Amino acid sequence: MKFDWDRRTCSRKGHVTYAPDEDHLRSRLHAATALGEAWRCLRCGDFALGPPHGSGPADRAPEVPRGRALRDLFILRFLAVERILRGLFIVLAAWAVWKFSNRQDSVHRLFEDNLSVFRPVAQHFHYDIDHSPVVDTIRNTFEYKHSTLLIVAIALLAYALIEIVEGVGLWMTRRWAEYLTVVATAAFLPLEIYELTEKVSWIKIGTLVLNILAVLYILLSKRLFGLRGGVEAFEAERRGASLLEVEEAAGEKPHAATDVAPVANKV
């Protein structure tokens, strides 16, 4: 069963109707019923009762994503939410490092005091808790200088800012955000691969796979860096989108396709 992105979106957000000035298009988008006038939705193609949401020349019709474009928008916004949530989590990590840097001595004493409580239990099970890898790692963090921890906190905050800016830009479907996401994500891929060589975990593998797929998807679908015709093909599709939507909803052959085709044939 094929998933109908158009009707699903219309069921949540409502239909989008438009009355073009061109009579031959207007007559095909309009219908008179016993309950009043109805106009064809530019997204799903169904007729909706009531006056149109807008009117004017066909090439001024609103750009309503549907079909594959609607699916692409859903994927971009999924990536946007993932970036924003990750950024907020990193902000919390930066705050924790900053708080730790200011209270390093007191946290160290608290850790050692609590550790002494668990020593009898560990000795009962013949476990050397003082030389545990986890305990050694925590103790090593207490040896970091205050200035070093501040640098780490600032670096984490900068990384979080990049993630949040990416997420907001992707949610608003800004092209600069797509470039930023591809460049920033690709730049951190070697680090993620290196971390896998140190220790393998399903979270690290999942994050790496998601980032690789995100880079490839945005590169190809948005025609970045000259791929698939580059910005010229992308802009040609976008310029023809409004007229294309009106003519397709009216059941006519899109004239805008003749403008886009020569660009696509160069790929």
C-alpha angles and dihedrals in degrees: 000000000000116000111237105218092178099056092039090056093044090051089057103035103022132242126305114220131181135184110213120207092230106098096213090055096038092056092052094048094047130073132179116220136176088257094050138274121335132196130203116251114242091216108045102012095234121131117251124198119240138046119317120268091232144358140201140092116348092242089057093057114128117266103247114183114222140160111002092001090055091050090049090051090052091052092048092051091047088055089046092055091046091052094048094048091048090049092052091049090052090049088057090049091051090050091050092051091048092050090047092051090056094047101032097130095046092047089049092054091046091051094050092046092052091044090060089060091060096045096086091050092048092049090051089060091042092246119146099221094177091064097040114134090233093050091046091052092050092047091051090058090059089061093061116109120247090242091052092053090049090054089050091050092049092048091050091049091051091049090049091051091054091050093049093047089050091051096048092046093049091049089054089045093236115169093218088058090055091054091045092049093050095046096042095043093046090049092059096045094088089053092051090049091049091051089055090056088055097046131352120220134161091239091056092046092048092048092049093049092047092051093048092050091047092053094048094044096050092043094054103033095045095039094232124180093014097304117149093003095323126227093338093062091042093051092044091056092047094048091052095044099091097049091039092056094050094048094045091049088051091053096245131130107266113247090197090069089073089060095049098041098071090054093047091050090061091065 
